[in-house]
Amino acid sequence: METTAPARAGQREWIGLAVLALPTLLLALDTSVLYLALPQVSADLGADGNQMLWILDVYSFVLAGFLVTMGTLGDRIGRRRLLLIGAAAFGAASILAAYSNSAEMLIATRALLGLAGATLMPSTMALIRNMFPDPKQMGTAIGVWFSCFMGGMAIGPLVGGALLEHFWWGSAFLLGVPFMALLLIVAPVLLPEYRAPSTGRLDLASVGLSLAGILPAIYGLKELARDGWDPVAAGAVVVGLAFGFAFVRRQRTLADPLLDLRLFVYRAFRSALSVYLLTGVVMAGVSLMSTVYLQSVLELSTLRAGLWLLPHNVALAAGFLVAPRLAARFRPAYVMAAGMVVAAAGLALFLLVDPADGTAPLVTGLVLAHAGISLPMALSANIIMGAAPPEKAGSAASLMETSAEFGIAMGVATLGTLGTAMYRGSFDAPATVPAEAADAARESITAAGGAAAGLPAAPAAELLHAAQAAFTSGVNVVGAVGAVIFLVLALIVYRSRTA
């Protein structure tokens, strides 16, 4: 029986891919630039510590909560239409954020940005699925998409530093407005519209259940990672899981569900989504420990720490471009397993990091780890989108993005907690340090810096040295655990040979 080969994309589709890269690049820039702007935001708006945390976190809360809804909505009303609506909303919210005159207003506008962002990511990935039906071309397009995202993360600190040196903090938000304006102009010309041929009404009860499941779970995981065990945070996770269970049960009873659980029938889809999630768990924890090490142990400025983190972002972006070519020559499962082995080797270098100067093994390890994970991440995304029927591309993209958000939250909560436990267990307060200061320093390396500030020079230096040594032990252990997880994943993927 003769089979028809998938249609191949032409010049119009590849130019359209450049258009889809605009929101991807912007979202990456927006995230990395904001971290540099926080000190100015705090000083100008008088935001306290809790408000600063909400300014950072509310975006990811709302984004994660609405991804499933927006991915399915794009399938129903049209992916290009949803992309344009989201772009207009993101541009308007960016202007409001830039001119916020209070911390509360900035928190609210950051929430609006998260809602708009939830429309952009699934829409771009779903449109790639529709524009590039040929699996090889789709793999290359997804690699380019990922590379643009990581490119934005890489240049974000440089662009942000330049903006904040010459302009006020609001310029960090206005950066996105030209991107969105250009997208609104060229997208209707270069991007095709696609919507599922037959869809029912949006089930609002399912929307409510998805929000009630995702938001408390993400919030609880972030709070547990930040403050350690807390019954309220743990209760939020339990509540989220309960609503998540109710959401799944409702989807099984609907003729036209918000989230089509039949996607999980595809073994390749399930396996790739699991790899995507677990890779995010490991690298979120590793990235957290690495950033704190550079700033609190080596005492580098935010800008210098950001520059040391540039090489691994470049390696990640390059790997996304190389992955489809390797998969064209070798079995994708073997390429994914090999990438995880390389990543494991990179994280094993974390065992060589010491409190005096572990820059070389840390940066080298991060480069190898990110170069390695770029292969399974790029190919997993290709498998996820390729396994989903074209009419369910938005749902598949939203699941992939939601798993990434959960992976980040879980990684910070689990491996971050492991690092904190190692810090507290390894911390040995010098005899010259008062008991009160030692107890405060035992909580975290940040608290150790605050405790040292109130001591004479010699005891302060000894306390900081003890805290830095204890935190480094956490870096060593988290790197080792991550290496073991990647080796186990490599073995599972290699033996399954399903990819």
C-alpha positions as CSV (number, residue, x, y, z in Angstrom):
1,M,0.0,0.0,0.0
2,E,1.5,3.3,-1.1
3,T,1.7,6.0,1.6
4,T,1.8,9.7,0.9
5,A,4.9,11.5,2.2
6,P,4.2,14.6,4.5
7,A,4.2,17.9,2.7
8,R,7.4,19.8,3.0
9,A,7.6,23.4,4.2
10,G,8.7,26.0,1.8
11,Q,10.3,29.5,2.0
12,R,7.1,31.0,3.4
13,E,7.0,28.7,6.4
14,W,10.7,29.2,7.2
15,I,10.1,33.0,7.2
16,G,7.0,32.4,9.3
17,L,9.3,30.5,11.8
18,A,11.3,33.7,12.2
19,V,8.0,35.5,13.1
20,L,7.2,32.8,15.7
21,A,10.7,33.3,17.2
22,L,9.7,36.9,18.2
23,P,7.5,36.1,21.2
24,T,9.9,33.3,22.2
25,L,12.9,35.6,22.3
26,L,10.9,38.2,24.1
27,L,9.7,35.9,26.9
28,A,13.2,34.8,27.5
29,L,14.5,38.4,27.5
30,D,11.7,39.5,29.8
31,T,12.6,36.9,32.4
32,S,16.3,37.5,32.5
33,V,16.1,41.3,32.4
34,L,13.7,41.5,35.3
35,Y,16.2,39.9,37.8
36,L,18.7,42.7,37.1
37,A,16.0,45.4,37.5
38,L,14.8,44.1,40.9
39,P,17.0,46.4,43.1
40,Q,15.8,49.5,41.2
41,V,12.2,48.3,41.4
42,S,12.5,47.8,45.1
43,A,14.0,51.2,45.7
44,D,11.6,53.1,43.5
45,L,8.3,51.5,44.5
46,G,9.3,50.8,48.1
47,A,8.4,47.1,47.7
48,D,9.1,44.9,50.8
49,G,10.5,41.4,50.6
50,N,7.2,39.7,50.3
51,Q,6.1,42.0,47.5
52,M,9.3,41.4,45.6
53,L,8.7,37.7,45.7
54,W,5.2,38.2,44.3
55,I,6.6,40.4,41.6
56,L,8.9,37.6,40.5
57,D,6.5,34.6,41.1
58,V,3.0,35.8,40.1
59,Y,4.0,35.7,36.4
60,S,4.9,32.0,36.5
61,F,1.9,31.1,38.7
62,V,-0.6,32.6,36.2
63,L,1.4,31.3,33.2
64,A,1.4,27.7,34.6
65,G,-2.3,27.9,35.6
66,F,-3.6,29.0,32.2
67,L,-1.3,27.0,29.8
68,V,-3.7,24.1,29.5
69,T,-6.7,26.3,29.0
70,M,-5.0,28.5,26.4
71,G,-3.5,25.6,24.5
72,T,-7.0,24.1,24.1
73,L,-8.5,27.5,23.3
74,G,-6.1,27.9,20.4
75,D,-7.3,24.6,19.0
76,R,-10.9,25.9,19.1
77,I,-10.7,29.5,18.0
78,G,-7.6,29.4,15.9
79,R,-3.9,29.4,16.9
80,R,-2.9,32.5,14.9
81,R,-5.9,34.4,16.3
82,L,-4.9,33.5,19.9
83,L,-1.3,34.4,19.2
84,L,-2.4,37.8,18.0
85,I,-4.7,38.4,20.9
86,G,-1.9,37.3,23.3
87,A,0.6,39.6,21.6
88,A,-1.6,42.6,21.9
89,A,-2.4,41.9,25.5
90,F,1.3,41.3,26.3
91,G,2.3,44.6,24.7
92,A,-0.4,46.5,26.6
93,A,0.4,44.8,29.9
94,S,4.1,45.6,29.3
95,I,3.4,49.3,29.0
96,L,1.3,49.2,32.2
97,A,4.1,47.4,34.0
98,A,6.7,49.9,32.9
99,Y,4.7,52.8,34.3
100,S,3.5,51.1,37.5
101,N,3.5,53.5,40.4
102,S,3.1,51.0,43.2
103,A,4.2,47.4,44.1
104,E,0.6,46.3,44.0
105,M,0.1,47.7,40.5
106,L,3.3,45.9,39.3
107,I,2.2,42.6,40.8
108,A,-1.2,43.0,39.0
109,T,0.4,43.8,35.7
110,R,2.9,40.9,36.0
111,A,-0.2,38.7,36.5
112,L,-1.6,40.1,33.2
113,L,1.7,39.4,31.5
114,G,1.5,35.8,32.7
115,L,-2.0,35.4,31.3
116,A,-0.9,36.8,28.0
117,G,2.3,34.7,28.0
118,A,0.2,31.6,28.4
119,T,-1.4,32.3,25.0
120,L,2.0,32.8,23.3
121,M,4.0,29.6,24.1
122,P,1.4,26.9,23.1
123,S,0.3,28.9,20.1
124,T,3.9,29.2,18.6
125,M,4.6,25.5,19.2
126,A,1.3,24.4,17.8
127,L,1.7,26.5,14.7
128,I,5.1,24.9,14.1
129,R,3.4,21.5,14.2
130,N,1.0,22.7,11.5
131,M,3.5,24.5,9.3
132,F,6.1,21.7,9.3
133,P,4.3,18.4,8.9
134,D,7.5,16.7,7.7
135,P,9.1,15.2,10.9
136,K,12.7,16.1,9.9
137,Q,11.7,19.7,9.1
138,M,9.6,19.9,12.3
139,G,12.6,18.8,14.3
140,T,14.8,21.5,12.8
141,A,12.1,24.1,13.4
142,I,11.7,23.1,17.0
143,G,15.5,23.3,17.4
144,V,15.5,26.8,16.0
145,W,12.6,27.7,18.4
146,F,14.4,26.5,21.4
147,S,17.7,28.2,20.3
148,C,15.9,31.5,20.1
149,F,14.5,31.1,23.6
150,M,18.0,30.2,25.0
151,G,19.5,33.0,22.9
152,G,17.2,35.4,24.7
153,M,18.2,34.0,28.1
154,A,21.9,34.4,27.1
155,I,21.7,38.0,25.9
156,G,19.2,39.1,28.5
157,P,21.8,40.1,31.2
158,L,23.7,42.1,28.6
159,V,20.7,43.9,27.2
160,G,19.3,44.4,30.6
161,G,22.6,45.8,31.9
162,A,22.8,48.3,29.1
163,L,19.2,49.4,29.5
164,L,19.4,49.8,33.3
165,E,22.6,51.7,33.0
166,H,21.0,54.4,30.8
167,F,17.3,54.2,31.6
168,W,14.9,53.6,34.5
169,W,13.7,50.1,35.4
170,G,10.5,50.4,33.3
171,S,12.6,50.1,30.2
172,A,13.0,46.4,31.0
173,F,9.3,46.0,30.3
174,L,9.1,48.4,27.4
175,L,11.6,46.2,25.6
176,G,8.8,43.8,24.6
177,V,6.5,46.4,23.0
178,P,8.4,46.7,19.6
179,F,8.6,42.9,19.4
180,M,4.8,42.5,19.9
181,A,4.0,45.4,17.5
182,L,6.1,43.8,14.8
183,L,4.4,40.4,15.4
184,L,1.0,42.0,15.1
185,I,2.0,43.5,11.7
186,V,3.7,40.5,10.0
187,A,1.9,37.5,11.6
188,P,-1.4,37.9,9.6
189,V,0.6,38.0,6.4
190,L,3.2,35.2,7.0
191,L,1.5,32.8,9.4
192,P,-1.4,30.4,8.4
193,E,-4.5,30.1,10.5
194,Y,-5.4,26.7,11.9
195,R,-8.2,25.5,14.1
196,A,-9.5,22.0,14.9
197,P,-12.3,21.1,12.3
198,S,-14.9,20.3,15.0
199,T,-14.9,21.6,18.5
200,G,-17.5,22.0,21.2
201,R,-18.0,24.7,23.8
202,L,-15.2,25.5,26.3
203,D,-16.1,23.7,29.5
204,L,-15.7,26.4,32.2
205,A,-15.9,23.9,35.0
206,S,-12.8,22.2,33.6
207,V,-11.1,25.5,33.4
208,G,-11.8,26.2,37.0
209,L,-10.6,22.7,38.1
210,S,-7.4,23.1,36.1
211,L,-6.7,26.4,37.8
212,A,-7.6,25.0,41.2
213,G,-5.2,22.1,40.6
214,I,-2.2,23.8,39.1
215,L,-2.0,27.1,41.0
216,P,-2.0,25.7,44.6
217,A,0.5,22.9,43.6
218,I,2.9,25.4,42.0
219,Y,2.5,27.8,44.9
220,G,3.1,25.1,47.5
221,L,6.2,23.7,45.7
222,K,7.7,27.2,45.5
223,E,7.0,28.0,49.1
224,L,8.5,24.6,50.3
225,A,11.6,25.3,48.2
226,R,11.9,28.8,49.6
227,D,11.1,28.4,53.3
228,G,11.4,24.6,53.9
229,W,8.7,22.6,55.5
230,D,5.5,24.5,56.1
231,P,2.1,22.9,56.7
232,V,0.3,25.6,54.7
233,A,2.5,25.1,51.6
234,A,2.3,21.3,52.0
235,G,-1.5,21.6,52.3
236,A,-1.6,23.7,49.1
237,V,0.2,20.9,47.2
238,V,-2.3,18.4,48.6
239,V,-5.3,20.6,47.6
240,G,-3.8,21.0,44.1
241,L,-3.4,17.3,43.7
242,A,-7.0,16.7,44.8
243,F,-8.4,19.2,42.3
244,G,-6.1,17.7,39.7
245,F,-7.6,14.3,40.3
246,A,-11.1,15.8,40.0
247,F,-10.0,17.5,36.7
248,V,-8.8,14.2,35.2
249,R,-12.1,12.5,36.2
250,R,-14.2,15.2,34.6
251,Q,-12.2,15.0,31.4
252,R,-13.0,11.3,31.1
253,T,-16.7,12.1,31.1
254,L,-16.8,14.9,28.6
255,A,-17.4,14.3,24.9
256,D,-15.2,17.3,24.1
257,P,-12.8,17.7,27.1
258,L,-10.6,20.7,27.9
259,L,-7.6,18.3,27.8
260,D,-7.8,15.3,25.6
261,L,-6.3,12.5,27.8
262,R,-6.2,10.2,24.8
263,L,-2.8,11.9,24.0
264,F,-1.4,9.7,26.8
265,V,-2.4,6.6,24.8
266,Y,0.7,7.2,22.6
267,R,3.7,5.5,24.4
268,A,6.2,7.9,22.7
269,F,4.2,10.9,24.0
270,R,4.2,9.6,27.6
271,S,7.9,8.7,27.5
272,A,9.0,12.0,25.9
273,L,6.9,14.0,28.3
274,S,8.5,12.2,31.3
275,V,12.0,12.9,30.0
276,Y,11.0,16.5,29.5
277,L,9.7,16.8,33.1
278,L,12.6,15.0,34.8
279,T,15.2,16.9,32.9
280,G,13.6,20.1,34.1
281,V,13.6,18.9,37.7
282,V,17.4,18.2,37.7
283,M,18.5,21.3,35.9
284,A,16.2,23.7,37.9
285,G,17.9,22.5,41.1
286,V,21.3,22.6,39.6
287,S,20.8,26.1,38.2
288,L,19.6,27.4,41.5
289,M,22.6,26.0,43.4
290,S,25.0,27.2,40.8
291,T,23.7,30.8,40.8
292,V,23.8,31.0,44.6
293,Y,27.3,29.6,44.6
294,L,28.6,32.2,42.2
295,Q,27.0,35.1,44.1
296,S,27.2,33.9,47.8
297,V,30.3,31.7,47.9
298,L,32.5,33.4,45.2
299,E,30.8,36.7,46.0
300,L,30.5,37.8,42.4
301,S,28.3,40.7,41.4
302,T,25.0,39.9,39.6
303,L,26.5,41.0,36.3
304,R,29.7,38.9,36.6
305,A,27.7,35.9,37.7
306,G,25.4,36.3,34.7
307,L,28.5,36.5,32.4
308,W,29.8,33.2,33.8
309,L,26.4,31.6,33.1
310,L,26.4,32.7,29.4
311,P,28.6,29.8,28.1
312,H,26.1,27.1,29.1
313,N,23.2,29.0,27.5
314,V,25.2,29.2,24.3
315,A,25.9,25.5,24.5
316,L,22.2,24.7,25.1
317,A,21.2,26.8,22.1
318,A,23.8,25.1,19.8
319,G,22.7,21.7,21.0
320,F,19.1,22.4,20.0
321,L,20.3,23.1,16.5
322,V,22.5,20.0,16.3
323,A,20.0,17.5,17.8
324,P,17.8,17.1,14.6
325,R,20.9,16.5,12.5
326,L,22.1,13.8,14.8
327,A,18.6,12.2,15.0
328,A,18.6,12.1,11.2
329,R,21.8,9.9,11.3
330,F,21.2,7.9,14.4
331,R,18.2,6.5,16.2
332,P,16.7,9.3,18.3
333,A,16.7,7.1,21.5
334,Y,20.4,6.6,21.2
335,V,21.0,10.4,20.7
336,M,18.9,11.2,23.7
337,A,20.7,8.6,25.9
338,A,24.1,9.8,24.7
339,G,23.1,13.4,25.6
340,M,22.1,12.3,29.1
341,V,25.5,10.6,29.6
342,V,27.3,13.8,28.6
343,A,25.0,15.8,31.0
344,A,25.8,13.3,33.8
345,A,29.5,13.7,33.1
346,G,29.1,17.5,33.4
347,L,27.3,17.3,36.7
348,A,29.9,14.8,38.0
349,L,32.4,17.7,37.7
350,F,30.4,19.4,40.5
351,L,32.2,17.1,42.9
352,L,35.4,19.1,42.1
353,V,33.8,22.4,43.1
354,D,35.4,23.9,46.3
355,P,34.8,27.0,48.3
356,A,38.0,28.7,47.3
357,D,37.5,28.9,43.5
358,G,35.3,26.3,41.8
359,T,34.6,28.5,38.8
360,A,36.4,26.2,36.3
361,P,34.7,22.9,37.2
362,L,31.3,24.6,37.8
363,V,31.2,26.4,34.5
364,T,32.7,23.5,32.5
365,G,30.2,21.2,34.2
366,L,27.3,23.5,33.3
367,V,28.4,23.7,29.7
368,L,28.6,19.9,29.4
369,A,25.3,19.4,31.2
370,H,23.4,21.9,29.1
371,A,25.0,20.7,25.9
372,G,24.0,17.2,26.9
373,I,20.4,17.9,27.9
374,S,19.8,19.9,24.7
375,L,19.6,16.6,22.8
376,P,16.9,14.9,24.8
377,M,14.9,18.1,25.3
378,A,14.9,19.0,21.6
379,L,14.0,15.5,20.5
380,S,11.4,15.0,23.3
381,A,9.7,18.2,22.1
382,N,9.7,16.8,18.5
383,I,8.3,13.5,19.7
384,I,5.6,15.1,21.8
385,M,4.4,17.4,19.0
386,G,4.8,14.7,16.3
387,A,2.8,12.1,18.3
388,A,-0.1,14.5,18.7
389,P,-2.7,14.7,15.9
390,P,-2.6,18.1,14.2
391,E,-6.0,19.1,15.7
392,K,-4.6,18.5,19.2
393,A,-1.3,20.3,18.7
394,G,-2.3,23.1,21.1
395,S,-3.2,20.7,23.8
396,A,0.1,18.8,23.4
397,A,2.1,22.1,23.4
398,S,0.3,23.2,26.6
399,L,1.1,19.9,28.3
400,M,4.7,20.2,27.4
401,E,5.0,23.7,28.7
402,T,3.0,22.8,31.9
403,S,5.4,19.9,32.6
404,A,8.3,22.3,32.2
405,E,6.8,24.6,34.8
406,F,6.1,21.7,37.2
407,G,9.7,20.4,36.5
408,I,11.2,23.8,37.5
409,A,9.0,24.0,40.6
410,M,9.7,20.4,41.7
411,G,13.5,20.8,41.0
412,V,13.8,23.8,43.1
413,A,11.7,22.2,45.8
414,T,13.4,18.8,45.9
415,L,17.0,19.4,44.9
416,G,17.0,22.9,46.5
417,T,15.8,21.3,49.7
418,L,18.5,18.7,49.5
419,G,21.1,21.4,49.1
420,T,19.7,23.3,52.1
421,A,19.7,20.1,54.2
422,M,23.4,19.4,53.2
423,Y,24.2,23.0,54.1
424,R,22.6,22.8,57.6
425,G,24.1,19.4,58.2
426,S,27.6,20.4,57.2
427,F,27.6,23.9,58.8
428,D,30.2,24.0,61.6
429,A,30.1,27.3,63.4
430,P,33.5,28.6,64.5
431,A,34.0,28.9,68.3
432,T,34.6,32.6,68.0
433,V,31.1,33.3,66.7
434,P,28.3,34.0,69.3
435,A,25.7,31.3,69.5
436,E,22.9,33.6,68.3
437,A,24.8,34.5,65.1
438,A,25.7,30.9,64.6
439,D,22.1,29.8,64.9
440,A,21.0,32.4,62.4
441,A,23.7,31.5,60.0
442,R,22.7,27.8,60.1
443,E,19.4,28.7,58.3
444,S,20.9,29.6,54.9
445,I,24.0,31.1,53.4
446,T,22.1,34.3,52.8
447,A,21.3,34.4,56.5
448,A,24.9,33.8,57.2
449,G,25.8,37.0,55.3
450,G,23.4,39.0,57.4
451,A,24.7,37.5,60.7
452,A,28.3,38.2,59.7
453,A,27.4,41.8,59.0
454,G,26.9,42.4,62.7
455,L,30.2,40.8,63.9
456,P,33.8,42.1,64.1
457,A,35.9,41.5,61.0
458,A,37.7,38.3,62.2
459,P,34.7,36.3,63.5
460,A,32.7,37.5,60.5
461,A,35.3,36.2,58.0
462,E,35.4,32.8,59.9
463,L,31.6,32.6,59.9
464,L,31.4,33.3,56.1
465,H,34.1,30.8,55.4
466,A,32.2,28.1,57.3
467,A,28.9,29.0,55.5
468,Q,30.6,28.9,52.1
469,A,32.2,25.5,52.8
470,A,28.9,24.1,54.0
471,F,27.0,25.5,50.9
472,T,29.7,24.0,48.6
473,S,29.0,20.6,50.0
474,G,25.4,21.0,49.0
475,V,26.6,21.9,45.4
476,N,28.7,18.8,45.4
477,V,25.8,16.5,46.5
478,V,23.2,18.1,44.2
479,G,25.5,17.7,41.2
480,A,26.2,14.0,42.1
481,V,22.5,13.2,42.5
482,G,21.7,14.9,39.2
483,A,24.4,12.9,37.5
484,V,22.9,9.6,38.9
485,I,19.4,10.6,37.7
486,F,20.7,11.3,34.2
487,L,22.5,8.0,34.0
488,V,19.4,6.2,35.1
489,L,17.3,8.1,32.5
490,A,19.9,7.3,29.8
491,L,19.7,3.6,30.6
492,I,15.9,3.7,30.5
493,V,15.8,5.6,27.2
494,Y,18.4,3.4,25.6
495,R,16.7,0.2,26.6
496,S,13.2,1.3,25.6
497,R,14.3,2.3,22.1
498,T,10.8,3.7,21.6
499,A,11.9,7.1,20.6
